Amino acid sequence: MGRKKHTIPKWIKSNTSETMATSQVFRFKVKFPNSHEEEIDLLSDIDIDYDILESHLEEIPAQYMFWAAIYSELKSMVAIAEMKVDRRRATLTKQILEDFKAKAIKLTDKQLVNLVTIDNKLATLQVELASAQKKTGKVYHMVEAIRLRSEHCRSLAGFKRQDKEQSSQQT
């Protein structure tokens, strides 16, 4: 990704084990449709350092744009995965109904659902969809965290200005 790796944010460091903080929960790989694979690091842009608030405020629009673009790509990948699952389910349903009609056997809805459900390719597509949905959800919350970080940084910057003004008035 070419993005700098950050330390584990203070809150996460003090409220969870390092094993959890460095696990696949916060870092995972995404393979984009062009076969390009990226490692996503959710911890990279959420910490705030009071001493460099101005720098944080300058970075936030680019960070937001970056994470929103990743989110958009992942949402598109989820939509495509959902279409693959739906298409496979429809294809199986059609095949099963045709096979049983040719044998003059009538299936109940429950039997048809069960026969569709046991398909290994469908199961694989569903696992891929669930994984894509999980990653997309994590990135969605990263976009929200960047939005909250922006608001928080602006508020802290106001307090920092007040502190500077008060200290300059005292001298």
Backbone as ProteinMPNN parsed JSONL, in Angstrom:
{"seq_chain_A": "MGRKKHTIPKWIKSNTSETMATSQVFRFKVKFPNSHEEEIDLLSDIDIDYDILESHLEEIPAQYMFWAAIYSELKSMVAIAEMKVDRRRATLTKQILEDFKAKAIKLTDKQLVNLVTIDNKLATLQVELASAQKKTGKVYHMVEAIRLRSEHCRSLAGFKRQDKEQSSQQT", "coords_chain_A": {"N_chain_A": [[0.807, -1.184, 0.0], [2.086, 1.148, 0.461], [1.701, 2.865, 2.489], [2.39, 4.444, 5.586], [3.148, 2.571, 8.5], [1.52, 2.64, 11.555], [1.786, 3.022, 15.114], [0.149, 0.972, 17.554], [-2.94, 2.272, 18.467], [-3.451, 4.118, 21.513], [-5.786, 3.56, 23.12], [-6.627, 1.043, 22.178], [-4.344, -0.41, 22.673], [-4.281, -0.368, 25.479], [-6.596, -1.719, 26.141], [-6.814, -4.216, 25.034], [-5.184, -7.29, 24.139], [-1.845, -7.465, 22.774], [-1.613, -9.424, 20.896], [-4.227, -9.625, 19.898], [-4.511, -7.013, 18.88], [-2.672, -7.011, 16.836], [-3.622, -8.841, 15.134], [-5.509, -10.553, 12.51], [-7.872, -9.256, 12.7], [-7.723, -6.484, 12.567], [-6.027, -6.116, 10.458], [-5.972, -7.113, 7.172], [-6.089, -8.841, 4.011], [-7.073, -7.794, 0.766], [-8.247, -8.801, -2.316], [-8.442, -7.215, -5.246], [-10.585, -6.708, -8.158], [-8.861, -6.461, -10.397], [-6.919, -8.267, -9.923], [-5.078, -7.301, -8.194], [-3.612, -7.243, -5.044], [-4.069, -5.965, -1.815], [-2.904, -5.052, 1.414], [-4.872, -4.273, 4.096], [-4.847, -1.986, 6.686], [-6.387, -1.255, 9.437], [-5.717, 0.169, 11.687], [-4.094, 2.213, 11.024], [-4.755, 4.954, 10.669], [-6.095, 6.137, 12.837], [-5.264, 7.082, 15.351], [-4.641, 9.895, 17.517], [-2.457, 12.532, 17.983], [-1.892, 14.98, 20.2], [0.097, 16.898, 20.068], [0.644, 17.261, 17.401], [-1.628, 18.185, 16.03], [-2.351, 19.921, 13.947], [-1.103, 18.811, 11.749], [-2.482, 16.388, 11.627], [-5.037, 17.363, 10.966], [-4.559, 18.316, 8.412], [-4.051, 15.948, 7.049], [-6.416, 14.475, 7.15], [-8.515, 14.87, 5.095], [-7.368, 13.502, 2.859], [-7.016, 10.964, 3.97], [-9.664, 10.287, 4.495], [-10.7, 10.264, 1.891], [-9.158, 8.172, 0.804], [-9.95, 5.889, 2.403], [-12.707, 5.932, 1.925], [-12.747, 5.411, -0.814], [-11.667, 2.812, -0.856], [-13.701, 1.535, 0.566], [-15.853, 1.904, -1.21], [-14.979, 0.364, -3.396], [-14.95, -2.168, -2.174], [-17.675, -2.459, -1.548], [-18.709, -2.674, -4.107], [-17.522, -5.077, -4.867], [-18.844, -6.778, -3.089], [-21.459, -6.579, -4.035], [-21.145, -7.786, -6.536], [-20.385, -10.366, -5.703], [-22.753, -11.121, -4.413], [-24.453, -11.229, -6.615], [-23.3, -13.408, -7.96], [-23.827, -15.5, -6.165], [-26.649, -15.453, -6.179], [-27.109, -16.02, -8.88], [-25.968, -18.595, -9.117], [-27.62, -20.006, -7.378], [-30.083, -19.741, -8.722], [-29.485, -21.05, -11.146], [-28.99, -23.638, -10.217], [-31.51, -24.247, -9.131], [-33.112, -24.222, -11.425], [-31.914, -26.359, -12.881], [-32.315, -28.543, -11.134], [-35.132, -28.615, -10.948], [-35.765, -29.157, -13.635], [-34.521, -31.676, -13.942], [-35.979, -33.278, -12.1], [-38.542, -32.95, -13.066], [-38.332, -34.219, -15.517], [-38.171, -36.782, -14.59], [-40.635, -37.125, -13.643], [-41.153, -36.479, -11.0], [-42.337, -34.733, -8.266], [-41.254, -32.025, -6.39], [-41.192, -30.727, -3.046], [-41.175, -27.346, -1.804], [-39.371, -27.135, 0.299], [-37.75, -29.399, -0.052], [-36.561, -28.713, -2.486], [-35.118, -26.398, -1.747], [-33.332, -27.573, 0.07], [-31.877, -29.283, -1.646], [-30.642, -27.412, -3.288], [-29.096, -26.051, -1.407], [-27.084, -27.867, -0.652], [-25.129, -27.752, -2.554], [-21.751, -27.616, -3.385], [-20.278, -25.631, -4.77], [-21.954, -23.424, -4.559], [-21.876, -23.12, -1.784], [-19.19, -22.392, -1.46], [-19.182, -19.932, -2.837], [-20.909, -18.529, -1.141], [-19.392, -18.399, 1.215], [-17.277, -16.814, 0.32], [-18.725, -14.475, -0.184], [-19.61, -13.826, 2.431], [-17.148, -13.303, 3.655], [-16.294, -11.085, 2.139], [-18.325, -9.291, 2.829], [-17.801, -8.978, 5.558], [-15.251, -7.741, 5.556], [-15.903, -5.412, 4.17], [-17.69, -4.233, 5.941], [-15.945, -3.665, 8.072], [-14.279, -1.752, 6.882], [-16.16, 0.218, 6.321], [-16.717, 1.096, 8.911], [-14.239, 2.122, 9.467], [-14.177, 4.351, 7.79], [-16.148, 5.829, 9.058], [-14.834, 6.184, 11.51], [-12.73, 7.839, 10.73], [-14.192, 10.093, 10.046], [-15.212, 10.78, 12.596], [-12.785, 11.204, 13.862], [-11.909, 13.482, 12.524], [-13.774, 15.415, 13.398], [-13.17, 15.362, 16.122], [-10.463, 16.136, 16.138], [-10.697, 18.754, 15.142], [-12.088, 19.931, 17.259], [-10.251, 19.554, 19.37], [-8.173, 21.091, 18.338], [-9.245, 23.629, 18.573], [-9.309, 23.882, 21.383], [-6.577, 23.784, 21.805], [-5.74, 26.15, 20.56], [-6.966, 27.976, 22.275], [-5.536, 27.426, 24.62], [-2.97, 28.305, 23.828], [-3.476, 31.018, 23.405], [-4.191, 31.827, 25.995], [-1.81, 31.259, 27.361], [-0.091, 33.054, 26.102], [-1.174, 35.481, 26.856], [-0.622, 35.471, 29.54], [2.06, 35.955, 29.68]], "CA_chain_A": [[0.0, 0.0, 0.0], [2.956, 2.31, 0.506], [1.275, 3.73, 3.573], [3.209, 4.218, 6.77], [2.544, 1.776, 9.571], [1.447, 3.404, 12.793], [1.76, 2.225, 16.328], [-1.194, 0.61, 17.99], [-3.526, 3.388, 19.22], [-3.387, 3.965, 22.965], [-6.962, 2.922, 23.689], [-6.604, -0.378, 21.813], [-3.198, -1.005, 23.381], [-4.57, -0.547, 26.897], [-7.827, -2.466, 26.355], [-6.777, -5.538, 24.414], [-3.832, -7.849, 24.074], [-1.1, -7.147, 21.553], [-1.952, -10.479, 19.938], [-5.475, -9.216, 19.247], [-4.285, -5.762, 18.15], [-1.856, -7.258, 15.641], [-4.231, -9.991, 14.449], [-6.227, -10.325, 11.258], [-9.078, -8.474, 12.959], [-7.472, -5.118, 12.131], [-5.214, -6.149, 9.236], [-6.385, -8.211, 6.303], [-5.79, -8.625, 2.597], [-8.203, -7.725, -0.152], [-7.867, -8.992, -3.708], [-9.323, -6.41, -6.077], [-10.91, -7.376, -9.421], [-7.744, -6.471, -11.351], [-5.978, -9.233, -9.329], [-4.143, -6.599, -7.311], [-3.905, -7.532, -3.641], [-3.616, -4.942, -0.87], [-3.102, -5.3, 2.834], [-5.616, -3.2, 4.734], [-4.458, -1.804, 8.085], [-7.392, -0.363, 10.003], [-5.179, 0.966, 12.796], [-3.103, 3.152, 10.508], [-5.136, 6.367, 10.604], [-7.093, 6.547, 13.83], [-4.716, 7.665, 16.569], [-4.496, 11.349, 17.52], [-1.36, 13.058, 18.801], [-2.239, 16.373, 20.501], [1.206, 17.782, 19.705], [0.691, 17.499, 15.945], [-3.016, 18.257, 15.57], [-2.424, 20.609, 12.656], [-0.728, 17.804, 10.753], [-3.616, 15.47, 11.508], [-6.119, 18.038, 10.25], [-4.186, 18.383, 6.999], [-4.087, 14.601, 6.471], [-7.732, 13.841, 7.228], [-9.236, 14.742, 3.815], [-6.772, 12.438, 2.043], [-7.327, 9.69, 4.619], [-11.084, 10.017, 4.267], [-10.848, 9.903, 0.481], [-8.559, 6.852, 0.641], [-10.786, 4.853, 2.999], [-13.993, 5.931, 1.226], [-12.524, 4.731, -2.094], [-11.548, 1.381, -0.554], [-15.052, 1.097, 0.925], [-16.635, 1.852, -2.436], [-14.533, -0.818, -4.146], [-15.41, -3.367, -1.474], [-19.129, -2.558, -1.731], [-18.909, -3.173, -5.462], [-17.164, -6.49, -4.849], [-19.92, -7.485, -2.389], [-22.595, -6.643, -4.961], [-20.813, -8.804, -7.541], [-20.443, -11.661, -5.023], [-24.172, -11.418, -4.206], [-24.998, -11.642, -7.911], [-22.805, -14.761, -8.241], [-24.591, -16.422, -5.311], [-28.016, -15.505, -6.705], [-27.08, -16.696, -10.181], [-25.719, -20.02, -8.885], [-28.842, -20.553, -6.784], [-31.084, -19.811, -9.791], [-29.065, -22.097, -12.073], [-29.238, -24.927, -9.551], [-32.956, -24.441, -9.026], [-33.578, -24.581, -12.767], [-31.418, -27.706, -13.204], [-32.986, -29.532, -10.274], [-36.534, -28.716, -11.364], [-35.804, -29.845, -14.934], [-34.185, -33.083, -13.711], [-37.064, -33.967, -11.412], [-39.706, -32.924, -13.958], [-38.096, -35.288, -16.501], [-38.417, -38.06, -13.903], [-42.029, -37.032, -13.183], [-41.159, -36.396, -9.539], [-42.632, -33.381, -7.82], [-40.539, -31.662, -5.156], [-41.728, -29.655, -2.211], [-40.273, -26.185, -1.733], [-38.32, -27.435, 1.268], [-36.818, -30.327, -0.694], [-35.806, -27.947, -3.481], [-34.165, -25.565, -1.005], [-32.289, -28.461, 0.601], [-31.029, -29.737, -2.756], [-29.825, -26.264, -3.707], [-28.186, -25.713, -0.306], [-25.957, -28.803, -0.516], [-24.166, -27.562, -3.642], [-20.447, -27.151, -2.883], [-19.888, -24.366, -5.414], [-22.773, -22.391, -3.921], [-21.325, -22.918, -0.436], [-17.94, -21.63, -1.62], [-19.561, -18.554, -3.18], [-21.483, -17.909, 0.055], [-18.278, -18.109, 2.122], [-16.598, -15.649, -0.259], [-19.607, -13.331, 0.051], [-19.559, -13.488, 3.866], [-15.834, -12.699, 3.896], [-16.311, -9.748, 1.535], [-19.209, -8.454, 3.652], [-17.103, -8.684, 6.816], [-14.212, -6.748, 5.263], [-16.577, -4.168, 3.797], [-18.198, -3.656, 7.192], [-14.818, -3.104, 8.823], [-13.825, -0.525, 6.216], [-17.21, 1.211, 6.549], [-16.509, 1.67, 10.244], [-13.017, 2.928, 9.388], [-14.597, 5.635, 7.212], [-16.834, 6.534, 10.145], [-13.812, 6.564, 12.499], [-12.017, 9.003, 10.184], [-15.112, 11.228, 10.188], [-15.194, 11.153, 14.013], [-11.442, 11.73, 14.141], [-11.89, 14.844, 11.99], [-14.509, 16.266, 14.334], [-12.422, 15.404, 17.374], [-9.254, 16.95, 15.917], [-11.105, 20.165, 15.059], [-12.416, 20.359, 18.615], [-8.995, 19.654, 20.116], [-7.404, 22.229, 17.805], [-9.825, 24.823, 19.199], [-8.789, 23.935, 22.757], [-5.148, 24.07, 21.727], [-5.639, 27.601, 20.286], [-7.309, 28.674, 23.514], [-4.385, 27.263, 25.519], [-1.893, 29.179, 23.346], [-3.891, 32.395, 23.662], [-4.116, 32.048, 27.439], [-0.407, 31.299, 27.791], [0.537, 34.292, 25.576], [-1.708, 36.59, 27.652], [-0.017, 35.418, 30.861], [3.458, 36.404, 29.62]], "C_chain_A": [[0.853, 1.251, 0.0], [2.601, 3.262, 1.628], [2.108, 3.402, 4.801], [2.438, 3.416, 7.808], [2.607, 2.606, 10.847], [1.508, 2.457, 13.981], [0.312, 1.912, 16.674], [-1.751, 1.779, 18.806], [-3.616, 3.078, 20.709], [-4.585, 3.208, 23.541], [-6.946, 1.423, 23.405], [-5.493, -1.082, 22.58], [-3.544, -1.278, 24.85], [-5.818, -1.404, 27.167], [-7.877, -3.834, 25.688], [-5.336, -6.036, 24.378], [-3.153, -7.44, 22.771], [-1.394, -8.187, 20.475], [-3.218, -10.116, 19.169], [-5.244, -7.988, 18.367], [-3.471, -5.976, 16.879], [-2.422, -8.412, 14.806], [-4.887, -9.579, 13.13], [-7.535, -9.562, 11.462], [-8.915, -7.059, 12.394], [-6.648, -5.031, 10.85], [-5.64, -7.359, 8.411], [-6.074, -7.843, 4.864], [-7.075, -8.632, 1.789], [-7.651, -7.889, -1.56], [-8.896, -8.261, -4.561], [-9.531, -7.091, -7.429], [-9.762, -7.413, -10.446], [-6.613, -7.387, -10.88], [-4.906, -8.572, -8.47], [-4.564, -6.847, -5.869], [-3.289, -6.456, -2.76], [-3.828, -5.419, 0.55], [-3.758, -4.071, 3.434], [-5.21, -3.173, 6.207], [-5.399, -0.773, 8.697], [-6.849, 0.536, 11.108], [-4.319, 2.132, 12.309], [-3.482, 4.619, 10.632], [-6.05, 6.846, 11.722], [-6.546, 7.195, 15.088], [-4.567, 9.178, 16.416], [-3.373, 11.727, 18.476], [-1.608, 14.556, 18.977], [-1.15, 17.344, 20.044], [1.266, 18.093, 18.21], [-0.717, 17.533, 15.344], [-3.134, 18.888, 14.186], [-2.096, 19.642, 11.524], [-1.86, 16.81, 10.535], [-4.735, 16.102, 10.675], [-5.828, 18.145, 8.756], [-4.304, 17.028, 6.313], [-5.489, 14.028, 6.332], [-8.482, 13.8, 5.886], [-8.679, 13.63, 2.92], [-7.073, 11.065, 2.645], [-8.787, 9.308, 4.365], [-11.31, 9.557, 2.832], [-10.319, 8.488, 0.232], [-9.494, 5.758, 1.144], [-12.16, 4.797, 2.337], [-13.865, 5.23, -0.127], [-12.403, 3.219, -1.885], [-12.933, 0.817, -0.236], [-15.926, 0.932, -0.316], [-16.27, 0.63, -3.281], [-15.044, -2.103, -3.495], [-16.92, -3.556, -1.607], [-19.452, -3.106, -3.112], [-18.602, -4.667, -5.532], [-18.232, -7.326, -4.14], [-21.129, -7.635, -3.32], [-22.36, -7.718, -6.025], [-20.897, -10.206, -6.926], [-21.898, -12.075, -4.772], [-24.818, -11.884, -5.506], [-24.557, -13.055, -8.27], [-23.576, -15.801, -7.433], [-26.01, -16.579, -5.864], [-28.081, -16.27, -8.027], [-26.878, -18.211, -10.01], [-26.972, -20.687, -8.321], [-29.929, -20.726, -7.859], [-30.763, -20.929, -10.783], [-29.338, -23.475, -11.488], [-30.723, -25.242, -9.482], [-33.517, -24.9, -10.372], [-33.176, -26.016, -13.12], [-32.165, -28.784, -12.412], [-34.435, -29.721, -10.704], [-36.665, -29.459, -12.696], [-35.53, -31.335, -14.77], [-35.357, -33.856, -13.097], [-38.343, -33.976, -12.252], [-39.577, -34.04, -15.0], [-38.363, -36.662, -15.893], [-39.848, -38.149, -13.37], [-42.135, -37.09, -11.654], [-41.386, -34.93, -9.158], [-41.946, -33.134, -6.475], [-41.324, -30.637, -4.358], [-40.727, -28.508, -2.22], [-39.096, -26.468, -0.808], [-37.279, -28.397, 0.675], [-35.944, -29.6, -1.711], [-34.742, -27.085, -2.803], [-33.019, -26.415, -0.478], [-31.344, -28.941, -0.489], [-30.123, -28.614, -3.267], [-28.741, -25.99, -2.667], [-26.964, -26.63, -0.241], [-24.902, -28.655, -1.614], [-22.865, -26.95, -3.108], [-20.021, -25.819, -3.492], [-20.68, -23.204, -4.814], [-22.236, -22.08, -2.526], [-20.04, -22.095, -0.495], [-18.241, -20.168, -1.936], [-20.135, -17.819, -1.967], [-20.401, -17.552, 1.076], [-17.518, -16.883, 1.627], [-17.412, -14.376, -0.038], [-19.545, -12.887, 1.51], [-18.235, -12.812, 4.208], [-15.782, -11.279, 3.343], [-17.19, -8.798, 2.344], [-18.527, -8.05, 4.956], [-16.051, -7.593, 6.59], [-14.823, -5.398, 4.926], [-17.122, -3.471, 5.041], [-17.093, -3.014, 8.011], [-14.363, -1.787, 8.203], [-14.879, 0.575, 6.342], [-16.989, 1.897, 7.908], [-15.205, 2.467, 10.301], [-13.343, 4.302, 8.816], [-15.292, 6.469, 8.289], [-15.835, 7.002, 11.212], [-13.027, 7.78, 12.014], [-12.897, 10.246, 10.302], [-15.122, 11.712, 11.649], [-13.86, 11.772, 14.407], [-11.33, 13.176, 13.678], [-12.584, 15.807, 12.95], [-13.739, 16.442, 15.64], [-11.172, 16.281, 17.233], [-9.594, 18.435, 15.841], [-11.414, 20.716, 16.447], [-11.144, 20.534, 19.452], [-8.145, 20.827, 19.639], [-7.932, 23.543, 18.391], [-9.339, 24.984, 20.634], [-7.315, 24.303, 22.762], [-4.918, 25.566, 21.452], [-5.936, 28.402, 21.545], [-6.155, 28.593, 24.507], [-3.249, 28.199, 25.13], [-2.211, 30.633, 23.64], [-3.773, 32.734, 25.145], [-2.666, 32.121, 27.901], [0.288, 32.545, 27.269], [0.054, 35.513, 26.344], [-1.068, 36.635, 29.032], [1.416, 35.917, 30.842], [3.589, 37.862, 29.362]], "O_chain_A": [[0.391, 2.312, -0.419], [3.151, 4.361, 1.704], [2.484, 2.253, 5.032], [1.227, 3.574, 7.964], [3.637, 3.199, 11.164], [1.304, 1.25, 13.851], [-0.619, 2.519, 16.143], [-1.098, 2.233, 19.745], [-3.826, 1.934, 21.111], [-4.41, 2.309, 24.363], [-7.223, 0.62, 24.297], [-5.668, -2.196, 23.073], [-3.144, -2.303, 25.401], [-6.065, -1.776, 28.314], [-8.888, -4.53, 25.776], [-4.395, -5.265, 24.569], [-3.818, -7.109, 21.789], [-1.419, -7.869, 19.286], [-3.282, -10.274, 17.95], [-5.728, -7.932, 17.237], [-3.58, -5.187, 15.94], [-1.769, -8.895, 13.881], [-4.821, -8.425, 12.707], [-8.229, -9.257, 10.492], [-9.849, -6.503, 11.816], [-6.585, -3.972, 10.227], [-5.662, -8.487, 8.905], [-5.827, -6.68, 4.544], [-8.022, -9.363, 2.081], [-6.706, -7.204, -1.95], [-10.068, -8.634, -4.597], [-8.744, -7.958, -7.81], [-9.714, -8.319, -11.278], [-5.488, -7.299, -11.373], [-3.939, -9.219, -8.069], [-5.732, -6.681, -5.518], [-2.129, -6.083, -2.938], [-4.806, -6.103, 0.852], [-3.253, -2.957, 3.295], [-5.227, -4.199, 6.887], [-5.231, 0.43, 8.5], [-7.457, 1.556, 11.431], [-3.869, 2.948, 13.114], [-2.589, 5.465, 10.695], [-6.718, 7.868, 11.568], [-7.31, 7.81, 15.833], [-4.388, 9.678, 15.306], [-3.346, 11.295, 19.628], [-1.54, 15.315, 18.01], [-1.444, 18.481, 19.675], [1.876, 19.083, 17.806], [-0.957, 16.971, 14.276], [-3.925, 18.439, 13.356], [-2.736, 19.659, 10.473], [-2.161, 16.436, 9.401], [-5.305, 15.46, 9.793], [-6.74, 18.075, 7.933], [-4.621, 16.961, 5.126], [-5.722, 13.176, 5.475], [-9.049, 12.756, 5.563], [-9.446, 12.898, 2.294], [-7.354, 10.114, 1.917], [-9.098, 8.157, 4.06], [-12.021, 8.583, 2.587], [-10.955, 7.698, -0.466], [-9.801, 4.814, 0.416], [-12.726, 3.712, 2.201], [-14.785, 4.526, -0.542], [-12.972, 2.437, -2.647], [-13.293, -0.258, -0.717], [-16.646, -0.057, -0.453], [-17.146, -0.051, -3.814], [-15.513, -3.012, -4.18], [-17.395, -4.681, -1.762], [-20.369, -3.913, -3.266], [-19.325, -5.43, -6.174], [-18.498, -8.459, -4.543], [-21.744, -8.7, -3.378], [-23.274, -8.469, -6.368], [-21.418, -11.129, -7.554], [-22.237, -13.251, -4.905], [-25.626, -12.813, -5.51], [-25.342, -13.825, -8.824], [-23.936, -16.857, -7.954], [-26.511, -17.695, -6.001], [-28.993, -17.064, -8.256], [-27.536, -19.009, -10.677], [-27.339, -21.789, -8.73], [-30.613, -21.749, -7.891], [-31.654, -21.664, -11.21], [-29.85, -24.364, -12.169], [-31.142, -26.369, -9.743], [-34.299, -25.848, -10.44], [-33.999, -26.794, -13.6], [-32.586, -29.8, -12.964], [-34.914, -30.85, -10.812], [-37.56, -30.286, -12.868], [-36.209, -32.166, -15.373], [-35.677, -34.96, -13.535], [-39.139, -34.91, -12.158], [-40.551, -34.717, -15.33], [-38.736, -37.597, -16.602], [-40.219, -39.13, -12.725], [-43.07, -37.666, -11.098], [-40.721, -34.024, -9.661], [-42.053, -33.939, -5.55], [-42.026, -29.793, -4.916], [-39.57, -28.686, -2.6], [-37.963, -26.085, -1.098], [-36.078, -28.224, 0.879], [-34.739, -29.84, -1.79], [-33.593, -27.051, -3.245], [-31.858, -26.018, -0.572], [-30.133, -28.999, -0.276], [-28.973, -28.854, -3.633], [-27.592, -25.727, -3.021], [-25.9, -26.189, 0.194], [-23.893, -29.36, -1.601], [-22.879, -25.901, -2.464], [-19.461, -24.971, -2.797], [-20.132, -22.125, -4.591], [-22.152, -20.917, -2.133], [-19.83, -21.204, 0.328], [-17.624, -19.267, -1.367], [-19.882, -16.629, -1.782], [-20.488, -16.513, 1.731], [-17.155, -16.012, 2.418], [-16.852, -13.321, 0.261], [-19.438, -11.693, 1.789], [-18.212, -11.848, 4.974], [-15.282, -10.371, 4.007], [-16.841, -7.631, 2.526], [-18.662, -6.911, 5.405], [-15.977, -6.632, 7.356], [-14.317, -4.359, 5.35], [-17.022, -2.25, 5.167], [-17.282, -1.939, 8.581], [-14.094, -0.82, 8.915], [-14.527, 1.748, 6.459], [-17.067, 3.12, 8.021], [-15.084, 3.392, 11.104], [-12.838, 5.312, 9.307], [-15.047, 7.669, 8.409], [-15.98, 8.097, 11.755], [-12.695, 8.658, 12.81], [-12.406, 11.328, 10.622], [-15.048, 12.913, 11.906], [-13.804, 12.731, 15.177], [-10.725, 14.003, 14.36], [-12.057, 16.872, 13.273], [-13.67, 17.541, 16.19], [-10.869, 17.078, 18.12], [-8.884, 19.273, 16.397], [-11.04, 21.844, 16.769], [-10.984, 21.534, 20.153], [-7.477, 21.481, 20.439], [-7.158, 24.458, 18.671], [-8.997, 26.088, 21.057], [-6.859, 25.049, 23.629], [-4.021, 26.176, 22.032], [-5.252, 29.379, 21.849], [-5.831, 29.583, 25.164], [-2.63, 28.819, 25.995], [-1.344, 31.394, 24.069], [-3.305, 33.816, 25.501], [-2.325, 32.953, 28.741], [1.186, 33.057, 27.938], [0.795, 36.488, 26.475], [-0.974, 37.703, 29.637], [1.948, 36.273, 31.893], [4.704, 38.378, 29.286]]}, "name": "protein", "num_of_chains": 1, "seq": "MGRKKHTIPKWIKSNTSETMATSQVFRFKVKFPNSHEEEIDLLSDIDIDYDILESHLEEIPAQYMFWAAIYSELKSMVAIAEMKVDRRRATLTKQILEDFKAKAIKLTDKQLVNLVTIDNKLATLQVELASAQKKTGKVYHMVEAIRLRSEHCRSLAGFKRQDKEQSSQQT"}
